[in-house]
C-alpha cells in the first residue's frame, strides 16, 4: 500500500507533465522558457521512475497504461527530432563559413603556395619544355598528349569518358593527399601542395605548345577553377590539423586537435562541394563539342562565384579575428 500511496501522491506531477506535453505539442516550447523546459525534464525522469515502480508492483493496468502513454508522450517531445532549419543553414553557409574561410590563415597559406607555384611552373614550362620534362617526365607528358588527342569533339566517346574519369580520380586524390599529408605537423601538407602545384602547372605550361593543347584546354577550362580551388581547401584543412599539434595554444594536444578539427570542417566541406560541382561540369560540359567560348564563359562564371563567396561574403565586417 505504501507504493500505491506514493504513486497517488505523484498524481499532481503527472498532470503537470501532461500539461507541459500539450504546450510542447502546440509548439510553445520557446515561449515556455528555460525554467519550464528544465521542469519538464525533471518531471519526465520522475514519471519514468514511477512507471518502473508501477510495473514492478503490478499496479492496476489502467494506471500502468496511463504512465506508459505519458512517458512515451513526454519522451517524444523531449527528444523530438528537429526540422530542417533552412534559414539557419543558409546563414551558416552564406555568412559564417565564408567569414571563417576568409580569416583562416591556413587557407591563405595554401592559396598562395598553390597558385603561386602553379603559375610560376606553368610559365617556366611554357618557356622551356625541358622544365616540364624534368618535373612531369616524358612518359607522363606523352600520356597526357595521347589522352587529349581526341578527348573533345572526337568520334571516340570512350576516350572522352576515360579522360573525365582520369581527372576526377586524379584531382580528387590530390586533394585527399594534401589533406592527409597536412596532418603530418603541417609540413607534409606544404610539401604536397607545392609538389602538386608544380606538377599541374608544368603540365599546363607544356600543353600550351603541344599539338593536343587546344583539346586539353577545351577539356579543363570549364571545371578548372572549382577543382583547383577544392585542392587548395583540402590542403588548408589538413594543415590546420597539423599545425594544431605544434601550436596547442595551451590545450593538450588531443584537445587542440579536436578544436582544429572543428575549425577545419568549413574548408573540408567546401572542398567536397567544389569537387562535386567540378565533377558535374567535367562529366557534362568538358568533353562536349560546345564552343570554347561557352566553356570559357563557364570558367569565368565559376571564378566570379568563388570571388563573391570567399571575398565579398567573407570580407571583414568588424570584430573578426584571424584564425590560425
C-alpha positions as CSV (number, residue, x, y, z in Angstrom):
1,X,0.0,0.0,0.0
2,X,2.9,2.3,0.6
3,X,3.8,2.1,-3.1
4,X,0.2,2.9,-4.1
5,X,0.1,5.9,-1.7
6,X,3.4,7.1,-3.2
7,X,2.1,6.9,-6.7
8,X,-1.1,8.6,-5.8
9,X,0.9,11.4,-4.2
10,X,2.6,11.9,-7.6
11,X,-0.7,12.4,-9.4
12,X,-0.3,16.1,-9.4
13,X,3.2,15.8,-11.1
14,X,1.7,13.6,-13.8
15,X,-1.0,16.1,-14.6
16,X,1.6,18.9,-14.7
17,X,3.8,16.8,-17.0
18,X,0.7,16.2,-19.2
19,X,0.0,20.0,-19.4
20,X,3.6,20.6,-20.4
21,X,3.3,18.0,-23.1
22,X,0.3,19.8,-24.5
23,X,2.4,23.0,-24.6
24,X,5.2,21.3,-26.4
25,X,2.9,19.8,-28.9
26,X,1.5,23.2,-29.7
27,X,5.0,24.5,-30.5
28,X,5.2,26.8,-27.5
29,X,8.5,25.4,-26.3
30,X,10.3,28.7,-26.7
31,X,7.5,30.6,-25.1
32,X,7.7,28.3,-22.0
33,X,11.3,29.4,-21.4
34,X,14.3,27.5,-20.0
35,X,12.9,27.0,-16.4
36,X,9.7,25.3,-17.8
37,X,11.8,23.1,-20.1
38,X,14.0,22.2,-17.1
39,X,10.9,21.4,-15.1
40,X,9.6,19.3,-17.9
41,X,12.8,17.2,-18.0
42,X,12.6,16.7,-14.2
43,X,9.0,15.6,-14.3
44,X,9.8,13.2,-17.2
45,X,12.6,11.5,-15.2
46,X,10.3,11.2,-12.2
47,X,7.5,9.7,-14.3
48,X,9.9,7.1,-15.7
49,X,10.7,6.1,-12.1
50,X,7.0,6.0,-11.3
51,X,6.4,3.7,-14.3
52,X,9.1,1.3,-13.1
53,X,7.5,1.1,-9.7
54,X,4.1,0.6,-11.2
55,X,5.3,-2.2,-13.4
56,X,7.3,-3.9,-10.5
57,X,4.5,-3.9,-8.1
58,X,1.8,-4.8,-10.7
59,X,-0.5,-1.9,-10.0
60,X,-3.8,-1.7,-11.8
61,X,-3.5,-1.9,-15.6
62,X,-5.2,1.4,-16.2
63,X,-2.5,3.2,-14.1
64,X,0.3,1.4,-15.8
65,X,-1.1,2.1,-19.2
66,X,-1.6,5.8,-18.4
67,X,2.0,6.1,-17.2
68,X,3.2,4.3,-20.4
69,X,1.4,6.7,-22.6
70,X,2.5,9.7,-20.5
71,X,6.2,8.7,-20.5
72,X,6.0,7.9,-24.3
73,X,4.4,11.3,-25.0
74,X,6.9,13.2,-22.9
75,X,9.8,11.2,-24.5
76,X,8.7,12.1,-28.0
77,X,8.6,15.8,-27.0
78,X,11.9,15.8,-25.1
79,X,13.8,14.0,-27.9
80,X,11.8,15.4,-30.8
81,X,13.8,15.4,-34.0
82,X,14.4,18.9,-35.2
83,X,13.0,20.1,-38.5
84,X,15.5,21.2,-41.1
85,X,16.2,24.8,-40.2
86,X,16.9,26.1,-43.7
87,X,17.3,29.7,-42.5
88,X,20.0,28.7,-40.0
89,X,21.7,26.6,-42.7
90,X,21.6,29.5,-45.2
91,X,23.0,31.8,-42.5
92,X,25.8,29.3,-41.8
93,X,26.5,28.7,-45.5
94,X,26.4,32.3,-46.7
95,X,27.7,34.2,-43.7
96,X,29.7,32.2,-41.2
97,X,31.5,29.8,-43.5
98,X,32.9,32.4,-45.9
99,X,33.9,34.6,-42.9
100,X,35.8,31.8,-41.3
101,X,37.5,30.8,-44.6
102,X,38.4,34.4,-45.3
103,X,40.1,34.8,-41.9
104,X,41.7,31.4,-41.9
105,X,45.5,31.8,-42.2
106,X,45.8,28.2,-43.4
107,X,43.6,28.9,-46.3
108,X,45.6,31.9,-47.2
109,X,48.9,30.0,-46.9
110,X,47.6,27.1,-49.1
111,X,46.1,29.5,-51.6
112,X,49.4,31.5,-52.0
113,X,51.5,28.4,-52.1
114,X,49.4,26.5,-54.7
115,X,48.6,29.3,-57.1
116,X,51.9,30.9,-56.8
117,X,53.8,27.8,-57.6
118,X,51.2,26.7,-60.2
119,X,51.5,30.0,-62.2
120,X,55.3,30.1,-61.9
121,X,55.8,26.5,-63.1
122,X,53.3,27.0,-65.9
123,X,55.2,29.9,-67.2
124,X,58.5,28.0,-66.8
125,X,57.2,25.0,-68.7
126,X,55.8,27.2,-71.5
127,X,59.1,29.0,-72.0
128,X,61.2,25.8,-71.6
129,X,59.7,22.4,-72.4
130,X,62.7,20.9,-70.8
131,X,61.4,22.1,-67.4
132,X,58.2,20.1,-67.9
133,X,60.3,17.0,-68.8
134,X,62.2,17.4,-65.6
135,X,59.1,17.8,-63.4
136,X,56.5,15.5,-65.1
137,X,58.7,13.2,-67.1
138,X,58.5,12.4,-70.8
139,X,56.2,9.4,-70.4
140,X,53.7,11.4,-68.3
141,X,53.6,14.2,-70.9
142,X,53.2,11.8,-73.7
143,X,50.4,10.1,-71.9
144,X,48.5,13.4,-71.4
145,X,49.1,14.3,-75.1
146,X,47.7,10.9,-76.3
147,X,44.7,11.2,-73.9
148,X,43.7,14.6,-75.2
149,X,44.4,13.9,-78.9
150,X,40.7,13.4,-79.4
151,X,39.2,13.9,-75.9
152,X,36.9,16.7,-77.1
153,X,34.6,16.6,-80.1
154,X,36.3,13.4,-81.3
155,X,34.5,10.3,-82.6
156,X,35.9,8.2,-79.8
157,X,33.4,8.7,-76.9
158,X,35.3,6.2,-74.7
159,X,38.4,8.3,-74.8
160,X,36.5,11.4,-73.7
161,X,35.0,9.4,-70.8
162,X,38.4,8.0,-69.9
163,X,39.8,11.5,-69.7
164,X,36.9,12.5,-67.5
165,X,37.4,9.6,-65.2
166,X,41.1,10.1,-65.0
167,X,40.8,13.7,-63.9
168,X,38.0,13.1,-61.5
169,X,40.1,10.4,-59.8
170,X,43.4,12.2,-60.1
171,X,42.5,15.6,-58.8
172,X,40.3,14.2,-56.0
173,X,43.2,12.0,-55.0
174,X,45.4,15.1,-55.0
175,X,43.0,16.9,-52.7
176,X,42.8,13.9,-50.3
177,X,46.6,13.6,-50.3
178,X,47.1,17.2,-49.5
179,X,44.6,16.9,-46.6
180,X,46.1,13.7,-45.2
181,X,49.7,14.8,-45.5
182,X,48.8,18.1,-43.8
183,X,48.2,16.2,-40.6
184,X,52.0,15.5,-40.5
185,X,52.7,18.6,-38.5
186,X,51.6,20.8,-41.4
187,X,54.9,20.3,-43.2
188,X,53.6,17.3,-45.2
189,X,50.7,19.4,-46.4
190,X,53.0,22.2,-47.5
191,X,55.2,19.8,-49.4
192,X,52.3,18.0,-51.1
193,X,50.7,21.3,-52.0
194,X,53.9,22.7,-53.6
195,X,54.6,19.4,-55.4
196,X,51.2,19.1,-57.0
197,X,51.1,22.8,-57.9
198,X,54.5,22.3,-59.6
199,X,53.3,19.1,-61.4
200,X,50.0,20.5,-62.6
201,X,51.5,23.9,-63.6
202,X,54.2,22.2,-65.6
203,X,51.7,20.1,-67.4
204,X,49.5,23.1,-68.2
205,X,52.5,25.1,-69.5
206,X,53.7,22.2,-71.7
207,X,50.3,21.7,-73.2
208,X,50.2,25.3,-74.4
209,X,52.8,24.4,-77.1
210,X,51.6,20.8,-77.6
211,X,49.5,19.7,-80.7
212,X,46.9,18.4,-78.2
213,X,46.9,21.7,-76.4
214,X,43.6,23.0,-77.9
215,X,41.8,19.9,-76.9
216,X,43.4,19.9,-73.5
217,X,42.3,23.4,-72.7
218,X,38.9,22.7,-74.2
219,X,38.6,19.9,-71.7
220,X,40.0,21.5,-68.5
221,X,38.9,25.2,-68.8
222,X,35.3,24.9,-67.6
223,X,35.8,22.9,-64.4
224,X,39.3,24.0,-63.6
225,X,38.5,26.9,-61.2
226,X,36.3,24.8,-58.9
227,X,38.7,21.7,-59.0
228,X,41.9,23.6,-58.3
229,X,40.3,25.6,-55.5
230,X,39.0,22.4,-54.0
231,X,42.6,21.1,-53.8
232,X,43.6,24.3,-52.1
233,X,40.9,24.0,-49.4
234,X,41.7,20.3,-48.8
235,X,45.3,21.2,-48.2
236,X,44.3,24.1,-45.9
237,X,42.1,21.8,-43.8
238,X,45.0,19.3,-43.4
239,X,47.5,22.0,-42.5
240,X,45.2,23.3,-39.8
241,X,45.1,19.9,-38.2
242,X,48.9,19.5,-38.5
243,X,49.7,22.9,-37.1
244,X,47.4,22.4,-34.1
245,X,49.7,19.6,-32.9
246,X,52.7,22.0,-32.9
247,X,50.9,25.1,-31.5
248,X,48.4,23.9,-29.0
249,X,47.6,27.4,-27.6
250,X,47.7,26.0,-24.0
251,X,45.5,23.0,-24.7
252,X,46.5,19.4,-24.5
253,X,47.5,18.0,-28.0
254,X,44.3,16.0,-28.1
255,X,42.1,18.9,-27.2
256,X,44.0,21.1,-29.6
257,X,43.5,18.6,-32.4
258,X,39.8,18.3,-31.7
259,X,39.5,22.1,-31.7
260,X,41.3,22.3,-35.0
261,X,39.1,19.6,-36.5
262,X,36.0,21.7,-35.8
263,X,37.7,24.7,-37.3
264,X,38.8,22.7,-40.4
265,X,35.3,21.5,-41.2
266,X,34.2,24.5,-43.3
267,X,37.3,24.2,-45.6
268,X,36.9,20.4,-45.9
269,X,33.2,20.5,-46.6
270,X,33.6,23.4,-49.1
271,X,36.3,21.4,-50.8
272,X,33.9,18.4,-51.1
273,X,31.2,20.6,-52.6
274,X,33.6,22.1,-55.1
275,X,34.9,18.7,-56.1
276,X,31.3,17.6,-56.7
277,X,30.4,20.7,-58.8
278,X,33.7,20.3,-60.8
279,X,32.9,16.7,-61.4
280,X,29.4,17.6,-62.7
281,X,30.8,20.2,-65.1
282,X,33.6,17.8,-66.1
283,X,31.2,15.0,-66.9
284,X,28.6,17.1,-68.8
285,X,30.4,20.0,-70.4
286,X,34.2,19.5,-70.6
287,X,34.3,16.6,-73.2
288,X,31.4,18.0,-75.2
289,X,31.5,19.8,-78.5
290,X,30.3,23.0,-77.1
291,X,32.2,26.1,-78.4
292,X,35.2,27.1,-76.4
293,X,33.6,30.5,-75.7
294,X,30.9,28.7,-73.8
295,X,33.4,26.7,-71.7
296,X,35.4,29.9,-71.1
297,X,32.3,31.7,-70.0
298,X,31.5,28.9,-67.5
299,X,35.0,29.2,-66.2
300,X,34.6,33.0,-65.8
301,X,31.3,32.4,-64.0
302,X,32.9,29.9,-61.7
303,X,35.7,32.4,-60.9
304,X,33.1,35.0,-60.2
305,X,31.2,32.7,-57.8
306,X,34.4,31.9,-56.0
307,X,35.5,35.5,-55.6
308,X,32.0,36.5,-54.5
309,X,31.8,33.7,-51.9
310,X,35.3,33.9,-50.5
311,X,35.9,37.7,-50.8
312,X,32.6,39.5,-51.0
313,X,30.9,37.4,-48.4
314,X,34.0,36.8,-46.3
315,X,35.3,40.4,-46.3
316,X,35.9,41.7,-42.7
317,X,32.9,43.4,-41.2
318,X,34.4,44.4,-37.9
319,X,35.0,42.4,-34.8
320,X,36.6,39.5,-36.7
321,X,39.8,37.8,-35.7
322,X,42.2,35.8,-37.8
323,X,42.1,32.0,-37.5
324,X,45.4,30.1,-37.3
